């Protein structure tokens, strides 16, 4: 009787050891295997600049090499699709404009992925005000003069953006709508080519990322007209907000940035990235750095909060796009 009891007991103990690792197993991370960070924009733009700088700090926190892969085009859709189709093993992440990612979902475009279901949010990272800059040859010196000029020559003034449906595009259409003017939109495949044509005078105006435009403003090769956010930027304290213009007090257009992994990436890996991101965004050194680069603020968040922010952004942008009649 006792021998049978002990046989059953030993069998249960053995089974418990076989079952326990299944419930408590953790994904294996190879520290020698590099992580690929996809930036769905060409090199040289604001998204690329912020993403590359963040990748350096993230690599230090994780103790793992991070390789940047730029996949520009279609307002971030090409790069986002590549991430959505990647293996959810923790070796592929995306650094992208949350605003552009949300805009693509509400533009009436048939996307090759589901904006919500095919991605696992990691954390928000930062926000950025845009700045309306002009080639020095452009006659208007401020928003009021721009509006007056645009009303005398409807459709004759063009502005560049870093993609159709991007926040730079929306910022321009929002100004059109609220000021009762008609500027012509010229979309580019990213911030760098848009900036190049603006600097060359091929397009007179550009709603640029402040960090990218800042050196050219300081050098005098571009003129700062106004910022699109709800505060003046400390790097350019004498440049007004568009909202300071008479009749435009409710104008605001910001960009939020964040990181994602492919849907299905193990929760333990998502939390590993999130912890490292929160440590970076909370550091005084990083806050000082991004302010110097023209960004508005750092924004660390939980994956859940980031997911809710994206859904809220999609609702807000859908309304703006509809009212501004922006077409894909």
BELSUL-V459813 format. One record per residue. N is the residue number from 1. PHI is phi in whole degrees, -180 to 180 (* if undefined). Layout:
# BELSUL-V459813
((N/PHI) (N/PHI))
This chain:
# BELSUL-V459813
((1/*) (2/-67) (3/-64) (4/-67) (5/-60) (6/-69) (7/-63) (8/-65) (9/-63) (10/-64) (11/-63) (12/-66) (13/-63) (14/-62) (15/-63) (16/-64) (17/-69) (18/-75) (19/-86) (20/-54) (21/-61) (22/-65) (23/-74) (24/-107) (25/-68) (26/-115) (27/-62) (28/-87) (29/-106) (30/-90) (31/-65) (32/-88) (33/-94) (34/-70) (35/-94) (36/-95) (37/-104) (38/-85) (39/-111) (40/-80) (41/-143) (42/-67) (43/-63) (44/104) (45/-85) (46/-64) (47/-61) (48/-67) (49/-62) (50/-66) (51/-64) (52/-65) (53/-64) (54/-69) (55/-61) (56/-63) (57/-70) (58/-66) (59/-62) (60/-65) (61/-67) (62/-84) (63/67) (64/-146) (65/-69) (66/-121) (67/-106) (68/-84) (69/-128) (70/-83) (71/-129) (72/-82) (73/118) (74/58) (75/57) (76/93) (77/-70) (78/-63) (79/-68) (80/-64) (81/-63) (82/-60) (83/-71) (84/-60) (85/-92) (86/-78) (87/-65) (88/-82) (89/-114) (90/90) (91/-104) (92/-135) (93/-135) (94/-126) (95/-110) (96/-150) (97/-71) (98/-60) (99/-66) (100/-65) (101/-61) (102/-72) (103/-61) (104/-58) (105/-75) (106/-116) (107/-89) (108/82) (109/-88) (110/-81) (111/-84) (112/-83) (113/-158) (114/-97) (115/-57) (116/-96) (117/-75) (118/-94) (119/-135) (120/-110) (121/-60) (122/-108) (123/-172) (124/-71) (125/-127) (126/-163) (127/-123) (128/-140) (129/-84) (130/-90) (131/-134) (132/-82) (133/-117) (134/-129) (135/-64) (136/-56) (137/-79) (138/-72) (139/-70) (140/-73) (141/-102) (142/-149) (143/-66) (144/-61) (145/-68) (146/-61) (147/-62) (148/-62) (149/-66) (150/-64) (151/-74) (152/-83) (153/-134) (154/-58) (155/80) (156/-92) (157/-101) (158/-112) (159/-134) (160/-92) (161/-137) (162/-93) (163/151) (164/-65) (165/85) (166/-73) (167/-64) (168/-62) (169/-66) (170/-61) (171/-60) (172/-69) (173/-68) (174/-66) (175/-67) (176/-54) (177/-66) (178/-75) (179/-94) (180/70) (181/-123) (182/-136) (183/-98) (184/-92) (185/-88) (186/-119) (187/-83) (188/-122) (189/-86) (190/172) (191/-69) (192/-64) (193/-65) (194/-65) (195/-63) (196/-60) (197/-72) (198/-67) (199/-63) (200/-81) (201/85) (202/-71) (203/-134) (204/-73) (205/-123) (206/-153) (207/-87) (208/-100) (209/-67) (210/-60) (211/-62) (212/-74) (213/-80) (214/-53) (215/-61) (216/-76) (217/-67) (218/-66) (219/-82) (220/87) (221/-83) (222/-137) (223/-107) (224/-81) (225/-94) (226/-169) (227/-97) (228/-95) (229/-83) (230/-97) (231/-140) (232/-67) (233/-87) (234/-61) (235/-75) (236/-135) (237/-63) (238/-90) (239/-90) (240/-75) (241/-82) (242/-60) (243/-65) (244/-80) (245/-75) (246/-55) (247/89) (248/-122) (249/-64) (250/-99) (251/-78) (252/-162) (253/-149) (254/-119) (255/-119) (256/-110) (257/-118) (258/-160) (259/-125) (260/-132) (261/-125) (262/-63) (263/-57) (264/95) (265/-63) (266/-53) (267/-58) (268/-62) (269/-72) (270/-58) (271/-67) (272/-62) (273/-63) (274/-64) (275/-60) (276/-64) (277/-65) (278/-64) (279/-65) (280/-68) (281/-69) (282/-86) (283/-77) (284/-64) (285/-64) (286/-70) (287/-60) (288/-67) (289/-66) (290/-71) (291/-66) (292/-65) (293/-86) (294/97) (295/-81) (296/-75) (297/-166) (298/-89) (299/-141) (300/-82) (301/-155) (302/-76) (303/-57) (304/-66) (305/-66) (306/-63) (307/-61) (308/-66) (309/-64) (310/-63) (311/-62) (312/-66) (313/-62) (314/-62) (315/-67) (316/-66) (317/-67) (318/-60) (319/-68) (320/-64) (321/-63) (322/-67) (323/-68) (324/-84) (325/57) (326/-79) (327/-107) (328/-69))
